[in-house]
Amino acid sequence: MRGMVPPDPDGGVSRQIYATVYMPKLKPGRNRFPASCVEAHESAEAAITAAGSDSKRFPAIVLGPSKSSEGQYLYYLVEWLA
């Protein structure tokens, strides 16, 4: 993915997960999120259900975590679920 910090090939930590992403203001085109805004879920259905009751949480498939050059852990958007 272009514009993404590549996962550490030795670490084996980064992976795709179902999650809800907290975004107080929806910003089209945003494709990375700090780890503090991402909550992991077991399935797509669980992520969709968790996001349904909160207008600031959106269900997604994300890739991460990756460590940025600033030392922050980031998740990258793979796909919005709803």
mmCIF file of the N, C-alpha and C atoms, coordinates in Angstrom:
data_MODEL
# 
_entry.id   MODEL 
# 
loop_
_atom_site.group_PDB 
_atom_site.id 
_atom_site.type_symbol 
_atom_site.label_atom_id 
_atom_site.label_alt_id 
_atom_site.label_comp_id 
_atom_site.label_asym_id 
_atom_site.label_entity_id 
_atom_site.label_seq_id 
_atom_site.pdbx_PDB_ins_code 
_atom_site.Cartn_x 
_atom_site.Cartn_y 
_atom_site.Cartn_z 
_atom_site.occupancy 
_atom_site.B_iso_or_equiv 
_atom_site.pdbx_formal_charge 
_atom_site.auth_seq_id 
_atom_site.auth_comp_id 
_atom_site.auth_asym_id 
_atom_site.auth_atom_id 
_atom_site.pdbx_PDB_model_num 
ATOM 1   N N  . MET A 1 1  ? 0.836   -1.183  0.000  1.00 0.00 ? 1  MET A N  1 
ATOM 2   C CA . MET A 1 1  ? 0.000   0.000   0.000  1.00 0.00 ? 1  MET A CA 1 
ATOM 3   C C  . MET A 1 1  ? 0.876   1.239   0.000  1.00 0.00 ? 1  MET A C  1 
ATOM 4   N N  . ARG A 1 2  ? 0.594   2.149   -0.876 1.00 0.00 ? 2  ARG A N  1 
ATOM 5   C CA . ARG A 1 2  ? 1.361   3.378   -0.977 1.00 0.00 ? 2  ARG A CA 1 
ATOM 6   C C  . ARG A 1 2  ? 1.055   4.284   0.208  1.00 0.00 ? 2  ARG A C  1 
ATOM 7   N N  . GLY A 1 3  ? 2.074   4.951   0.752  1.00 0.00 ? 3  GLY A N  1 
ATOM 8   C CA . GLY A 1 3  ? 1.900   5.862   1.868  1.00 0.00 ? 3  GLY A CA 1 
ATOM 9   C C  . GLY A 1 3  ? 1.769   5.161   3.205  1.00 0.00 ? 3  GLY A C  1 
ATOM 10  N N  . MET A 1 4  ? 2.226   3.935   3.281  1.00 0.00 ? 4  MET A N  1 
ATOM 11  C CA . MET A 1 4  ? 2.081   3.144   4.490  1.00 0.00 ? 4  MET A CA 1 
ATOM 12  C C  . MET A 1 4  ? 3.452   2.772   5.035  1.00 0.00 ? 4  MET A C  1 
ATOM 13  N N  . VAL A 1 5  ? 3.591   2.794   6.341  1.00 0.00 ? 5  VAL A N  1 
ATOM 14  C CA . VAL A 1 5  ? 4.810   2.293   6.964  1.00 0.00 ? 5  VAL A CA 1 
ATOM 15  C C  . VAL A 1 5  ? 4.740   0.780   6.851  1.00 0.00 ? 5  VAL A C  1 
ATOM 16  N N  . PRO A 1 6  ? 5.713   0.130   6.216  1.00 0.00 ? 6  PRO A N  1 
ATOM 17  C CA . PRO A 1 6  ? 5.625   -1.315  6.050  1.00 0.00 ? 6  PRO A CA 1 
ATOM 18  C C  . PRO A 1 6  ? 5.704   -2.060  7.376  1.00 0.00 ? 6  PRO A C  1 
ATOM 19  N N  . PRO A 1 7  ? 4.969   -3.162  7.487  1.00 0.00 ? 7  PRO A N  1 
ATOM 20  C CA . PRO A 1 7  ? 5.067   -3.976  8.706  1.00 0.00 ? 7  PRO A CA 1 
ATOM 21  C C  . PRO A 1 7  ? 6.482   -4.518  8.869  1.00 0.00 ? 7  PRO A C  1 
ATOM 22  N N  . ASP A 1 8  ? 6.885   -4.726  10.080 1.00 0.00 ? 8  ASP A N  1 
ATOM 23  C CA . ASP A 1 8  ? 8.201   -5.278  10.382 1.00 0.00 ? 8  ASP A CA 1 
ATOM 24  C C  . ASP A 1 8  ? 8.213   -6.750  9.967  1.00 0.00 ? 8  ASP A C  1 
ATOM 25  N N  . PRO A 1 9  ? 9.025   -7.139  8.977  1.00 0.00 ? 9  PRO A N  1 
ATOM 26  C CA . PRO A 1 9  ? 9.014   -8.525  8.512  1.00 0.00 ? 9  PRO A CA 1 
ATOM 27  C C  . PRO A 1 9  ? 9.504   -9.527  9.557  1.00 0.00 ? 9  PRO A C  1 
ATOM 28  N N  . ASP A 1 10 ? 10.324  -9.067  10.504 1.00 0.00 ? 10 ASP A N  1 
ATOM 29  C CA . ASP A 1 10 ? 10.834  -9.955  11.534 1.00 0.00 ? 10 ASP A CA 1 
ATOM 30  C C  . ASP A 1 10 ? 9.893   -10.067 12.728 1.00 0.00 ? 10 ASP A C  1 
ATOM 31  N N  . GLY A 1 11 ? 9.088   -9.036  12.933 1.00 0.00 ? 11 GLY A N  1 
ATOM 32  C CA . GLY A 1 11 ? 8.235   -8.991  14.115 1.00 0.00 ? 11 GLY A CA 1 
ATOM 33  C C  . GLY A 1 11 ? 7.014   -9.880  14.045 1.00 0.00 ? 11 GLY A C  1 
ATOM 34  N N  . GLY A 1 12 ? 6.393   -9.982  12.878 1.00 0.00 ? 12 GLY A N  1 
ATOM 35  C CA . GLY A 1 12 ? 5.201   -10.792 12.738 1.00 0.00 ? 12 GLY A CA 1 
ATOM 36  C C  . GLY A 1 12 ? 4.018   -10.263 13.538 1.00 0.00 ? 12 GLY A C  1 
ATOM 37  N N  . VAL A 1 13 ? 4.057   -8.988  13.914 1.00 0.00 ? 13 VAL A N  1 
ATOM 38  C CA . VAL A 1 13 ? 3.026   -8.414  14.758 1.00 0.00 ? 13 VAL A CA 1 
ATOM 39  C C  . VAL A 1 13 ? 1.892   -7.823  13.931 1.00 0.00 ? 13 VAL A C  1 
ATOM 40  N N  . SER A 1 14 ? 2.208   -7.148  12.845 1.00 0.00 ? 14 SER A N  1 
ATOM 41  C CA . SER A 1 14 ? 1.186   -6.503  12.028 1.00 0.00 ? 14 SER A CA 1 
ATOM 42  C C  . SER A 1 14 ? 0.318   -7.531  11.322 1.00 0.00 ? 14 SER A C  1 
ATOM 43  N N  . ARG A 1 15 ? -0.994  -7.284  11.372 1.00 0.00 ? 15 ARG A N  1 
ATOM 44  C CA . ARG A 1 15 ? -1.930  -8.179  10.690 1.00 0.00 ? 15 ARG A CA 1 
ATOM 45  C C  . ARG A 1 15 ? -3.226  -7.432  10.448 1.00 0.00 ? 15 ARG A C  1 
ATOM 46  N N  . GLN A 1 16 ? -4.062  -7.993  9.591  1.00 0.00 ? 16 GLN A N  1 
ATOM 47  C CA . GLN A 1 16 ? -5.378  -7.402  9.338  1.00 0.00 ? 16 GLN A CA 1 
ATOM 48  C C  . GLN A 1 16 ? -6.334  -7.836  10.439 1.00 0.00 ? 16 GLN A C  1 
ATOM 49  N N  . ILE A 1 17 ? -7.085  -6.868  10.963 1.00 0.00 ? 17 ILE A N  1 
ATOM 50  C CA . ILE A 1 17 ? -8.060  -7.169  12.002 1.00 0.00 ? 17 ILE A CA 1 
ATOM 51  C C  . ILE A 1 17 ? -9.354  -6.420  11.716 1.00 0.00 ? 17 ILE A C  1 
ATOM 52  N N  . TYR A 1 18 ? -10.451 -6.934  12.283 1.00 0.00 ? 18 TYR A N  1 
ATOM 53  C CA . TYR A 1 18 ? -11.718 -6.211  12.280 1.00 0.00 ? 18 TYR A CA 1 
ATOM 54  C C  . TYR A 1 18 ? -11.669 -5.246  13.446 1.00 0.00 ? 18 TYR A C  1 
ATOM 55  N N  . ALA A 1 19 ? -12.149 -4.026  13.236 1.00 0.00 ? 19 ALA A N  1 
ATOM 56  C CA . ALA A 1 19 ? -12.040 -3.023  14.275 1.00 0.00 ? 19 ALA A CA 1 
ATOM 57  C C  . ALA A 1 19 ? -13.110 -1.952  14.121 1.00 0.00 ? 19 ALA A C  1 
ATOM 58  N N  . THR A 1 20 ? -13.256 -1.179  15.187 1.00 0.00 ? 20 THR A N  1 
ATOM 59  C CA . THR A 1 20 ? -13.985 0.075   15.079 1.00 0.00 ? 20 THR A CA 1 
ATOM 60  C C  . THR A 1 20 ? -12.952 1.180   15.208 1.00 0.00 ? 20 THR A C  1 
ATOM 61  N N  . VAL A 1 21 ? -13.134 2.210   14.394 1.00 0.00 ? 21 VAL A N  1 
ATOM 62  C CA . VAL A 1 21 ? -12.216 3.342   14.372 1.00 0.00 ? 21 VAL A CA 1 
ATOM 63  C C  . VAL A 1 21 ? -12.962 4.564   14.890 1.00 0.00 ? 21 VAL A C  1 
ATOM 64  N N  . TYR A 1 22 ? -12.425 5.192   15.924 1.00 0.00 ? 22 TYR A N  1 
ATOM 65  C CA . TYR A 1 22 ? -13.022 6.399   16.489 1.00 0.00 ? 22 TYR A CA 1 
ATOM 66  C C  . TYR A 1 22 ? -12.566 7.599   15.670 1.00 0.00 ? 22 TYR A C  1 
ATOM 67  N N  . MET A 1 23 ? -13.548 8.302   15.088 1.00 0.00 ? 23 MET A N  1 
ATOM 68  C CA . MET A 1 23 ? -13.270 9.512   14.308 1.00 0.00 ? 23 MET A CA 1 
ATOM 69  C C  . MET A 1 23 ? -14.332 10.549  14.656 1.00 0.00 ? 23 MET A C  1 
ATOM 70  N N  . PRO A 1 24 ? -13.992 11.559  15.461 1.00 0.00 ? 24 PRO A N  1 
ATOM 71  C CA . PRO A 1 24 ? -14.982 12.571  15.815 1.00 0.00 ? 24 PRO A CA 1 
ATOM 72  C C  . PRO A 1 24 ? -15.515 13.314  14.591 1.00 0.00 ? 24 PRO A C  1 
ATOM 73  N N  . LYS A 1 25 ? -14.664 13.521  13.586 1.00 0.00 ? 25 LYS A N  1 
ATOM 74  C CA . LYS A 1 25 ? -15.077 14.167  12.340 1.00 0.00 ? 25 LYS A CA 1 
ATOM 75  C C  . LYS A 1 25 ? -14.642 13.269  11.188 1.00 0.00 ? 25 LYS A C  1 
ATOM 76  N N  . LEU A 1 26 ? -15.597 12.876  10.369 1.00 0.00 ? 26 LEU A N  1 
ATOM 77  C CA . LEU A 1 26 ? -15.294 12.013  9.234  1.00 0.00 ? 26 LEU A CA 1 
ATOM 78  C C  . LEU A 1 26 ? -14.460 12.789  8.224  1.00 0.00 ? 26 LEU A C  1 
ATOM 79  N N  . LYS A 1 27 ? -13.257 12.302  7.956  1.00 0.00 ? 27 LYS A N  1 
ATOM 80  C CA . LYS A 1 27 ? -12.356 12.951  7.002  1.00 0.00 ? 27 LYS A CA 1 
ATOM 81  C C  . LYS A 1 27 ? -12.119 12.009  5.832  1.00 0.00 ? 27 LYS A C  1 
ATOM 82  N N  . PRO A 1 28 ? -12.766 12.265  4.697  1.00 0.00 ? 28 PRO A N  1 
ATOM 83  C CA . PRO A 1 28 ? -12.547 11.402  3.532  1.00 0.00 ? 28 PRO A CA 1 
ATOM 84  C C  . PRO A 1 28 ? -11.074 11.389  3.133  1.00 0.00 ? 28 PRO A C  1 
ATOM 85  N N  . GLY A 1 29 ? -10.611 10.240  2.728  1.00 0.00 ? 29 GLY A N  1 
ATOM 86  C CA . GLY A 1 29 ? -9.235  10.113  2.288  1.00 0.00 ? 29 GLY A CA 1 
ATOM 87  C C  . GLY A 1 29 ? -8.243  9.786   3.394  1.00 0.00 ? 29 GLY A C  1 
ATOM 88  N N  . ARG A 1 30 ? -8.700  9.833   4.620  1.00 0.00 ? 30 ARG A N  1 
ATOM 89  C CA . ARG A 1 30 ? -7.786  9.495   5.721  1.00 0.00 ? 30 ARG A CA 1 
ATOM 90  C C  . ARG A 1 30 ? -7.601  7.985   5.734  1.00 0.00 ? 30 ARG A C  1 
ATOM 91  N N  . ASN A 1 31 ? -6.348  7.544   5.763  1.00 0.00 ? 31 ASN A N  1 
ATOM 92  C CA . ASN A 1 31 ? -6.116  6.106   5.681  1.00 0.00 ? 31 ASN A CA 1 
ATOM 93  C C  . ASN A 1 31 ? -5.248  5.543   6.806  1.00 0.00 ? 31 ASN A C  1 
ATOM 94  N N  . ARG A 1 32 ? -4.894  6.363   7.784  1.00 0.00 ? 32 ARG A N  1 
ATOM 95  C CA . ARG A 1 32 ? -4.138  5.837   8.921  1.00 0.00 ? 32 ARG A CA 1 
ATOM 96  C C  . ARG A 1 32 ? -4.655  6.465   10.207 1.00 0.00 ? 32 ARG A C  1 
ATOM 97  N N  . PHE A 1 33 ? -4.569  5.666   11.282 1.00 0.00 ? 33 PHE A N  1 
ATOM 98  C CA . PHE A 1 33 ? -5.156  6.074   12.544 1.00 0.00 ? 33 PHE A CA 1 
ATOM 99  C C  . PHE A 1 33 ? -4.240  5.665   13.688 1.00 0.00 ? 33 PHE A C  1 
ATOM 100 N N  . PRO A 1 34 ? -4.108  6.514   14.715 1.00 0.00 ? 34 PRO A N  1 
ATOM 101 C CA . PRO A 1 34 ? -3.314  6.119   15.874 1.00 0.00 ? 34 PRO A CA 1 
ATOM 102 C C  . PRO A 1 34 ? -3.961  4.945   16.594 1.00 0.00 ? 34 PRO A C  1 
ATOM 103 N N  . ALA A 1 35 ? -3.157  4.131   17.229 1.00 0.00 ? 35 ALA A N  1 
ATOM 104 C CA . ALA A 1 35 ? -3.654  2.941   17.925 1.00 0.00 ? 35 ALA A CA 1 
ATOM 105 C C  . ALA A 1 35 ? -4.709  3.296   18.971 1.00 0.00 ? 35 ALA A C  1 
ATOM 106 N N  . SER A 1 36 ? -4.645  4.472   19.545 1.00 0.00 ? 36 SER A N  1 
ATOM 107 C CA . SER A 1 36 ? -5.616  4.869   20.567 1.00 0.00 ? 36 SER A CA 1 
ATOM 108 C C  . SER A 1 36 ? -7.020  5.055   20.005 1.00 0.00 ? 36 SER A C  1 
ATOM 109 N N  . CYS A 1 37 ? -7.156  5.159   18.688 1.00 0.00 ? 37 CYS A N  1 
ATOM 110 C CA . CYS A 1 37 ? -8.468  5.335   18.040 1.00 0.00 ? 37 CYS A CA 1 
ATOM 111 C C  . CYS A 1 37 ? -9.035  4.029   17.500 1.00 0.00 ? 37 CYS A C  1 
ATOM 112 N N  . VAL A 1 38 ? -8.316  2.930   17.652 1.00 0.00 ? 38 VAL A N  1 
ATOM 113 C CA . VAL A 1 38 ? -8.709  1.653   17.059 1.00 0.00 ? 38 VAL A CA 1 
ATOM 114 C C  . VAL A 1 38 ? -9.022  0.643   18.156 1.00 0.00 ? 38 VAL A C  1 
ATOM 115 N N  . GLU A 1 39 ? -10.188 0.000   18.030 1.00 0.00 ? 39 GLU A N  1 
ATOM 116 C CA . GLU A 1 39 ? -10.587 -1.051  18.969 1.00 0.00 ? 39 GLU A CA 1 
ATOM 117 C C  . GLU A 1 39 ? -10.825 -2.339  18.187 1.00 0.00 ? 39 GLU A C  1 
ATOM 118 N N  . ALA A 1 40 ? -10.092 -3.384  18.499 1.00 0.00 ? 40 ALA A N  1 
ATOM 119 C CA . ALA A 1 40 ? -10.176 -4.660  17.784 1.00 0.00 ? 40 ALA A CA 1 
ATOM 120 C C  . ALA A 1 40 ? -11.435 -5.430  18.162 1.00 0.00 ? 40 ALA A C  1 
ATOM 121 N N  . HIS A 1 41 ? -11.953 -6.208  17.184 1.00 0.00 ? 41 HIS A N  1 
ATOM 122 C CA . HIS A 1 41 ? -13.119 -7.070  17.393 1.00 0.00 ? 41 HIS A CA 1 
ATOM 123 C C  . HIS A 1 41 ? -12.856 -8.419  16.737 1.00 0.00 ? 41 HIS A C  1 
ATOM 124 N N  . GLU A 1 42 ? -13.580 -9.438  17.183 1.00 0.00 ? 42 GLU A N  1 
ATOM 125 C CA . GLU A 1 42 ? -13.385 -10.805 16.705 1.00 0.00 ? 42 GLU A CA 1 
ATOM 126 C C  . GLU A 1 42 ? -13.891 -11.032 15.275 1.00 0.00 ? 42 GLU A C  1 
ATOM 127 N N  . SER A 1 43 ? -14.919 -10.298 14.866 1.00 0.00 ? 43 SER A N  1 
ATOM 128 C CA . SER A 1 43 ? -15.512 -10.534 13.548 1.00 0.00 ? 43 SER A CA 1 
ATOM 129 C C  . SER A 1 43 ? -16.040 -9.233  12.956 1.00 0.00 ? 43 SER A C  1 
ATOM 130 N N  . ALA A 1 44 ? -16.375 -9.283  11.675 1.00 0.00 ? 44 ALA A N  1 
ATOM 131 C CA . ALA A 1 44 ? -16.958 -8.115  11.018 1.00 0.00 ? 44 ALA A CA 1 
ATOM 132 C C  . ALA A 1 44 ? -18.287 -7.750  11.666 1.00 0.00 ? 44 ALA A C  1 
ATOM 133 N N  . GLU A 1 45 ? -19.085 -8.769  11.992 1.00 0.00 ? 45 GLU A N  1 
ATOM 134 C CA . GLU A 1 45 ? -20.385 -8.527  12.610 1.00 0.00 ? 45 GLU A CA 1 
ATOM 135 C C  . GLU A 1 45 ? -20.229 -7.831  13.964 1.00 0.00 ? 45 GLU A C  1 
ATOM 136 N N  . ALA A 1 46 ? -19.236 -8.256  14.742 1.00 0.00 ? 46 ALA A N  1 
ATOM 137 C CA . ALA A 1 46 ? -18.995 -7.642  16.045 1.00 0.00 ? 46 ALA A CA 1 
ATOM 138 C C  . ALA A 1 46 ? -18.581 -6.180  15.896 1.00 0.00 ? 46 ALA A C  1 
ATOM 139 N N  . ALA A 1 47 ? -17.761 -5.893  14.907 1.00 0.00 ? 47 ALA A N  1 
ATOM 140 C CA . ALA A 1 47 ? -17.329 -4.512  14.665 1.00 0.00 ? 47 ALA A CA 1 
ATOM 141 C C  . ALA A 1 47 ? -18.505 -3.650  14.231 1.00 0.00 ? 47 ALA A C  1 
ATOM 142 N N  . ILE A 1 48 ? -19.339 -4.167  13.354 1.00 0.00 ? 48 ILE A N  1 
ATOM 143 C CA . ILE A 1 48 ? -20.502 -3.416  12.877 1.00 0.00 ? 48 ILE A CA 1 
ATOM 144 C C  . ILE A 1 48 ? -21.472 -3.155  14.025 1.00 0.00 ? 48 ILE A C  1 
ATOM 145 N N  . THR A 1 49 ? -21.695 -4.170  14.853 1.00 0.00 ? 49 THR A N  1 
ATOM 146 C CA . THR A 1 49 ? -22.590 -4.020  16.005 1.00 0.00 ? 49 THR A CA 1 
ATOM 147 C C  . THR A 1 49 ? -22.043 -2.990  16.989 1.00 0.00 ? 49 THR A C  1 
ATOM 148 N N  . ALA A 1 50 ? -20.753 -3.041  17.274 1.00 0.00 ? 50 ALA A N  1 
ATOM 149 C CA . ALA A 1 50 ? -20.131 -2.108  18.221 1.00 0.00 ? 50 ALA A CA 1 
ATOM 150 C C  . ALA A 1 50 ? -20.200 -0.670  17.710 1.00 0.00 ? 50 ALA A C  1 
ATOM 151 N N  . ALA A 1 51 ? -20.071 -0.485  16.419 1.00 0.00 ? 51 ALA A N  1 
ATOM 152 C CA . ALA A 1 51 ? -20.108 0.859   15.848 1.00 0.00 ? 51 ALA A CA 1 
ATOM 153 C C  . ALA A 1 51 ? -21.530 1.394   15.725 1.00 0.00 ? 51 ALA A C  1 
ATOM 154 N N  . GLY A 1 52 ? -22.504 0.514   15.685 1.00 0.00 ? 52 GLY A N  1 
ATOM 155 C CA . GLY A 1 52 ? -23.884 0.918   15.447 1.00 0.00 ? 52 GLY A CA 1 
ATOM 156 C C  . GLY A 1 52 ? -24.454 1.867   16.468 1.00 0.00 ? 52 GLY A C  1 
ATOM 157 N N  . SER A 1 53 ? -24.025 1.775   17.703 1.00 0.00 ? 53 SER A N  1 
ATOM 158 C CA . SER A 1 53 ? -24.588 2.609   18.767 1.00 0.00 ? 53 SER A CA 1 
ATOM 159 C C  . SER A 1 53 ? -23.840 3.930   18.960 1.00 0.00 ? 53 SER A C  1 
ATOM 160 N N  . ASP A 1 54 ? -22.771 4.154   18.236 1.00 0.00 ? 54 ASP A N  1 
ATOM 161 C CA . ASP A 1 54 ? -21.955 5.359   18.407 1.00 0.00 ? 54 ASP A CA 1 
ATOM 162 C C  . ASP A 1 54 ? -21.709 6.009   17.048 1.00 0.00 ? 54 ASP A C  1 
ATOM 163 N N  . SER A 1 55 ? -22.169 7.233   16.891 1.00 0.00 ? 55 SER A N  1 
ATOM 164 C CA . SER A 1 55 ? -22.050 7.912   15.598 1.00 0.00 ? 55 SER A CA 1 
ATOM 165 C C  . SER A 1 55 ? -20.622 8.345   15.269 1.00 0.00 ? 55 SER A C  1 
ATOM 166 N N  . LYS A 1 56 ? -19.687 8.174   16.211 1.00 0.00 ? 56 LYS A N  1 
ATOM 167 C CA . LYS A 1 56 ? -18.299 8.565   15.962 1.00 0.00 ? 56 LYS A CA 1 
ATOM 168 C C  . LYS A 1 56 ? -17.377 7.368   15.788 1.00 0.00 ? 56 LYS A C  1 
ATOM 169 N N  . ARG A 1 57 ? -17.933 6.162   15.775 1.00 0.00 ? 57 ARG A N  1 
ATOM 170 C CA . ARG A 1 57 ? -17.147 4.940   15.558 1.00 0.00 ? 57 ARG A CA 1 
ATOM 171 C C  . ARG A 1 57 ? -17.605 4.284   14.263 1.00 0.00 ? 57 ARG A C  1 
ATOM 172 N N  . PHE A 1 58 ? -16.625 3.844   13.472 1.00 0.00 ? 58 PHE A N  1 
ATOM 173 C CA . PHE A 1 58 ? -16.913 3.269   12.169 1.00 0.00 ? 58 PHE A CA 1 
ATOM 174 C C  . PHE A 1 58 ? -16.254 1.901   12.058 1.00 0.00 ? 58 PHE A C  1 
ATOM 175 N N  . PRO A 1 59 ? -16.989 0.888   11.580 1.00 0.00 ? 59 PRO A N  1 
ATOM 176 C CA . PRO A 1 59 ? -16.408 -0.449  11.445 1.00 0.00 ? 59 PRO A CA 1 
ATOM 177 C C  . PRO A 1 59 ? -15.484 -0.522  10.224 1.00 0.00 ? 59 PRO A C  1 
ATOM 178 N N  . ALA A 1 60 ? -14.389 -1.251  10.382 1.00 0.00 ? 60 ALA A N  1 
ATOM 179 C CA . ALA A 1 60 ? -13.400 -1.324  9.304  1.00 0.00 ? 60 ALA A CA 1 
ATOM 180 C C  . ALA A 1 60 ? -12.531 -2.563  9.458  1.00 0.00 ? 60 ALA A C  1 
ATOM 181 N N  . ILE A 1 61 ? -11.802 -2.856  8.385  1.00 0.00 ? 61 ILE A N  1 
ATOM 182 C CA . ILE A 1 61 ? -10.690 -3.800  8.442  1.00 0.00 ? 61 ILE A CA 1 
ATOM 183 C C  . ILE A 1 61 ? -9.439  -2.937  8.377  1.00 0.00 ? 61 ILE A C  1 
ATOM 184 N N  . VAL A 1 62 ? -8.552  -3.115  9.350  1.00 0.00 ? 62 VAL A N  1 
ATOM 185 C CA . VAL A 1 62 ? -7.330  -2.317  9.417  1.00 0.00 ? 62 VAL A CA 1 
ATOM 186 C C  . VAL A 1 62 ? -6.111  -3.233  9.468  1.00 0.00 ? 62 VAL A C  1 
ATOM 187 N N  . LEU A 1 63 ? -4.967  -2.688  9.109  1.00 0.00 ? 63 LEU A N  1 
ATOM 188 C CA . LEU A 1 63 ? -3.696  -3.409  9.125  1.00 0.00 ? 63 LEU A CA 1 
ATOM 189 C C  . LEU A 1 63 ? -2.780  -2.736  10.132 1.00 0.00 ? 63 LEU A C  1 
ATOM 190 N N  . GLY A 1 64 ? -2.211  -3.531  11.025 1.00 0.00 ? 64 GLY A N  1 
ATOM 191 C CA . GLY A 1 64 ? -1.303  -2.918  11.986 1.00 0.00 ? 64 GLY A CA 1 
ATOM 192 C C  . GLY A 1 64 ? -1.089  -3.793  13.192 1.00 0.00 ? 64 GLY A C  1 
ATOM 193 N N  . PRO A 1 65 ? -0.430  -3.287  14.172 1.00 0.00 ? 65 PRO A N  1 
ATOM 194 C CA . PRO A 1 65 ? 0.151   -1.937  14.229 1.00 0.00 ? 65 PRO A CA 1 
ATOM 195 C C  . PRO A 1 65 ? 1.505   -1.859  13.533 1.00 0.00 ? 65 PRO A C  1 
ATOM 196 N N  . SER A 1 66 ? 1.805   -0.661  13.066 1.00 0.00 ? 66 SER A N  1 
ATOM 197 C CA . SER A 1 66 ? 3.124   -0.328  12.530 1.00 0.00 ? 66 SER A CA 1 
ATOM 198 C C  . SER A 1 66 ? 3.633   0.861   13.321 1.00 0.00 ? 66 SER A C  1 
ATOM 199 N N  . LYS A 1 67 ? 4.918   0.933   13.522 1.00 0.00 ? 67 LYS A N  1 
ATOM 200 C CA . LYS A 1 67 ? 5.493   2.041   14.272 1.00 0.00 ? 67 LYS A CA 1 
ATOM 201 C C  . LYS A 1 67 ? 5.958   3.109   13.286 1.00 0.00 ? 67 LYS A C  1 
ATOM 202 N N  . SER A 1 68 ? 5.457   4.332   13.481 1.00 0.00 ? 68 SER A N  1 
ATOM 203 C CA . SER A 1 68 ? 5.842   5.428   12.595 1.00 0.00 ? 68 SER A CA 1 
ATOM 204 C C  . SER A 1 68 ? 7.214   5.968   12.966 1.00 0.00 ? 68 SER A C  1 
ATOM 205 N N  . SER A 1 69 ? 7.743   6.845   12.129 1.00 0.00 ? 69 SER A N  1 
ATOM 206 C CA . SER A 1 69 ? 9.051   7.443   12.410 1.00 0.00 ? 69 SER A CA 1 
ATOM 207 C C  . SER A 1 69 ? 9.003   8.344   13.639 1.00 0.00 ? 69 SER A C  1 
ATOM 208 N N  . GLU A 1 70 ? 7.792   8.788   14.020 1.00 0.00 ? 70 GLU A N  1 
ATOM 209 C CA . GLU A 1 70 ? 7.636   9.616   15.220 1.00 0.00 ? 70 GLU A CA 1 
ATOM 210 C C  . GLU A 1 70 ? 7.480   8.771   16.474 1.00 0.00 ? 70 GLU A C  1 
ATOM 211 N N  . GLY A 1 71 ? 7.441   7.444   16.324 1.00 0.00 ? 71 GLY A N  1 
ATOM 212 C CA . GLY A 1 71 ? 7.318   6.559   17.472 1.00 0.00 ? 71 GLY A CA 1 
ATOM 213 C C  . GLY A 1 71 ? 5.889   6.178   17.827 1.00 0.00 ? 71 GLY A C  1 
ATOM 214 N N  . GLN A 1 72 ? 4.915   6.646   17.043 1.00 0.00 ? 72 GLN A N  1 
ATOM 215 C CA . GLN A 1 72 ? 3.517   6.299   17.291 1.00 0.00 ? 72 GLN A CA 1 
ATOM 216 C C  . GLN A 1 72 ? 3.187   4.973   16.630 1.00 0.00 ? 72 GLN A C  1 
ATOM 217 N N  . TYR A 1 73 ? 2.270   4.221   17.243 1.00 0.00 ? 73 TYR A N  1 
ATOM 218 C CA . TYR A 1 73 ? 1.764   3.016   16.610 1.00 0.00 ? 73 TYR A CA 1 
ATOM 219 C C  . TYR A 1 73 ? 0.546   3.378   15.793 1.00 0.00 ? 73 TYR A C  1 
ATOM 220 N N  . LEU A 1 74 ? 0.528   2.941   14.536 1.00 0.00 ? 74 LEU A N  1 
ATOM 221 C CA . LEU A 1 74 ? -0.523  3.293   13.592 1.00 0.00 ? 74 LEU A CA 1 
ATOM 222 C C  . LEU A 1 74 ? -1.205  2.057   13.035 1.00 0.00 ? 74 LEU A C  1 
ATOM 223 N N  . TYR A 1 75 ? -2.461  2.232   12.658 1.00 0.00 ? 75 TYR A N  1 
ATOM 224 C CA . TYR A 1 75 ? -3.213  1.231   11.909 1.00 0.00 ? 75 TYR A CA 1 
ATOM 225 C C  . TYR A 1 75 ? -3.604  1.862   10.586 1.00 0.00 ? 75 TYR A C  1 
ATOM 226 N N  . TYR A 1 76 ? -3.563  1.071   9.520  1.00 0.00 ? 76 TYR A N  1 
ATOM 227 C CA . TYR A 1 76 ? -3.888  1.546   8.186  1.00 0.00 ? 76 TYR A CA 1 
ATOM 228 C C  . TYR A 1 76 ? -5.202  0.944   7.717  1.00 0.00 ? 76 TYR A C  1 
ATOM 229 N N  . LEU A 1 77 ? -6.030  1.780   7.120  1.00 0.00 ? 77 LEU A N  1 
ATOM 230 C CA . LEU A 1 77 ? -7.316  1.345   6.619  1.00 0.00 ? 77 LEU A CA 1 
ATOM 231 C C  . LEU A 1 77 ? -7.135  0.404   5.427  1.00 0.00 ? 77 LEU A C  1 
ATOM 232 N N  . VAL A 1 78 ? -7.791  -0.757  5.496  1.00 0.00 ? 78 VAL A N  1 
ATOM 233 C CA . VAL A 1 78 ? -7.839  -1.670  4.362  1.00 0.00 ? 78 VAL A CA 1 
ATOM 234 C C  . VAL A 1 78 ? -9.182  -1.501  3.666  1.00 0.00 ? 78 VAL A C  1 
ATOM 235 N N  . GLU A 1 79 ? -10.265 -1.488  4.495  1.00 0.00 ? 79 GLU A N  1 
ATOM 236 C CA . GLU A 1 79 ? -11.610 -1.374  3.926  1.00 0.00 ? 79 GLU A CA 1 
ATOM 237 C C  . GLU A 1 79 ? -12.605 -0.958  5.009  1.00 0.00 ? 79 GLU A C  1 
ATOM 238 N N  . TRP A 1 80 ? -13.511 -0.030  4.663  1.00 0.00 ? 80 TRP A N  1 
ATOM 239 C CA . TRP A 1 80 ? -14.625 0.287   5.555  1.00 0.00 ? 80 TRP A CA 1 
ATOM 240 C C  . TRP A 1 80 ? -15.656 -0.814  5.413  1.00 0.00 ? 80 TRP A C  1 
ATOM 241 N N  . LEU A 1 81 ? -16.284 -1.211  6.515  1.00 0.00 ? 81 LEU A N  1 
ATOM 242 C CA . LEU A 1 81 ? -17.260 -2.300  6.481  1.00 0.00 ? 81 LEU A CA 1 
ATOM 243 C C  . LEU A 1 81 ? -18.685 -1.821  6.269  1.00 0.00 ? 81 LEU A C  1 
ATOM 244 N N  . ALA A 1 82 ? -18.998 -0.615  6.592  1.00 0.00 ? 82 ALA A N  1 
ATOM 245 C CA . ALA A 1 82 ? -20.369 -0.128  6.399  1.00 0.00 ? 82 ALA A CA 1 
ATOM 246 C C  . ALA A 1 82 ? -20.383 1.318   6.023  1.00 0.00 ? 82 ALA A C  1 
# 
